[in-house]
């Protein structure tokens, strides 16, 4: 199973939590900042 962690963070707190979740996922994974995906 693939997992994708999406986050949006103005101050960096949500980013820290997103990376903590990302680090706990054992299977194939990716992490993206939503702001980098928006045109």
C-alpha positions in Angstrom: 0.0 0.0 0.0 1.2 3.5 -0.8 0.7 6.4 1.6 0.7 10.1 1.0 1.0 12.6 3.7 -0.2 16.1 2.7 0.3 19.1 4.9 0.0 22.9 4.9 1.9 24.9 7.5 2.3 28.6 8.1 4.5 28.4 11.3 6.1 25.0 10.8 4.2 23.2 13.6 2.0 21.2 11.3 5.0 20.3 9.1 6.7 18.8 12.2 3.6 16.7 13.0 3.4 15.6 9.3 7.0 14.5 9.3 6.5 12.6 12.6 3.5 10.8 11.0 5.5 10.2 7.8 8.4 8.6 9.8 6.1 6.1 11.4 4.6 4.8 8.2 6.4 1.5 7.3 5.2 1.0 3.7 5.9 3.0 0.5 5.3 6.7 1.3 5.6 10.2 0.1 5.1 13.6 1.8 4.1 16.9 0.1 3.4 20.4 1.1 0.1 21.4 -0.4 1.3 24.9 -1.2 4.0 23.5 -3.5 1.4 21.6 -5.5 -0.9 24.6 -6.2 -0.3 26.6 -9.4 
